Amino acid sequence: MRVVRLIVTGVLSLAGILIVGTLLLVMVFGWSSSNAKQAHGECEMLIIEKKIEPTARANEYRRACMSARGYGIMGSCLIDDYTTALCFIPRWMFWVSKI
């Protein structure tokens, strides 16, 4: 009886640790995504304030601005010339290839 209780306690503890770990991971990614959207918006406002006109020049300024804030752009977005906030990934996500 004591062995069964020990096994059940171990399984429940492991399940609890997995659930808490998953929730923490989701919270970190959500926080990071929110920060990327805010930084992207700030860079967009700088483009508007400085009246950077040609699209190619504005895109390069946006990429440099986001890079200075700690975000790299995904290669596929750079090739397709997308500049949304979702294209910028934080540097700490080392497993995602970015430029």
NORJOLIN-V665898 format. One record per residue. N is the residue number from 0. RES is the residue in three letters. D_FIRST is the distance of its C-alpha to the first C-alpha in Angstrom with 1 decimal. Layout:
BEGIN
[[N & RES & D_FIRST] [N & RES & D_FIRST]]
END
This chain:
BEGIN
[[0 & MET & 0.0] [1 & ARG & 3.8] [2 & VAL & 5.5] [3 & VAL & 5.3] [4 & ARG & 6.4] [5 & LEU & 8.7] [6 & ILE & 10.1] [7 & VAL & 10.8] [8 & THR & 12.4] [9 & GLY & 14.3] [10 & VAL & 15.6] [11 & LEU & 16.6] [12 & SER & 18.3] [13 & LEU & 20.1] [14 & ALA & 21.2] [15 & GLY & 22.5] [16 & ILE & 24.4] [17 & LEU & 26.0] [18 & ILE & 27.1] [19 & VAL & 28.6] [20 & GLY & 30.3] [21 & THR & 31.7] [22 & LEU & 33.1] [23 & LEU & 34.7] [24 & LEU & 36.3] [25 & VAL & 37.7] [26 & MET & 39.0] [27 & VAL & 40.7] [28 & PHE & 42.4] [29 & GLY & 43.5] [30 & TRP & 45.0] [31 & SER & 46.7] [32 & SER & 48.2] [33 & SER & 49.5] [34 & ASN & 51.1] [35 & ALA & 52.7] [36 & LYS & 54.2] [37 & GLN & 55.6] [38 & ALA & 57.1] [39 & HIS & 58.6] [40 & GLY & 60.1] [41 & GLU & 61.7] [42 & CYS & 63.1] [43 & GLU & 64.5] [44 & MET & 66.2] [45 & LEU & 67.7] [46 & ILE & 69.2] [47 & ILE & 70.7] [48 & GLU & 72.0] [49 & LYS & 73.6] [50 & LYS & 75.0] [51 & ILE & 73.9] [52 & GLU & 75.4] [53 & PRO & 75.1] [54 & THR & 71.7] [55 & ALA & 71.2] [56 & ARG & 72.0] [57 & ALA & 69.7] [58 & ASN & 66.9] [59 & GLU & 67.5] [60 & TYR & 67.6] [61 & ARG & 64.3] [62 & ARG & 62.6] [63 & ALA & 64.0] [64 & CYS & 63.0] [65 & MET & 59.4] [66 & SER & 59.3] [67 & ALA & 60.4] [68 & ARG & 57.5] [69 & GLY & 55.0] [70 & TYR & 54.7] [71 & GLY & 55.7] [72 & ILE & 56.9] [73 & MET & 55.3] [74 & GLY & 57.7] [75 & SER & 57.7] [76 & CYS & 58.8] [77 & LEU & 61.5] [78 & ILE & 62.9] [79 & ASP & 62.9] [80 & ASP & 64.3] [81 & TYR & 61.5] [82 & THR & 61.2] [83 & THR & 58.5] [84 & ALA & 55.9] [85 & LEU & 53.2] [86 & CYS & 55.1] [87 & PHE & 54.5] [88 & ILE & 51.3] [89 & PRO & 50.3] [90 & ARG & 50.9] [91 & TRP & 47.3] [92 & MET & 46.2] [93 & PHE & 47.2] [94 & TRP & 45.8] [95 & VAL & 48.4] [96 & SER & 51.8] [97 & LYS & 54.4] [98 & ILE & 58.0]]
END
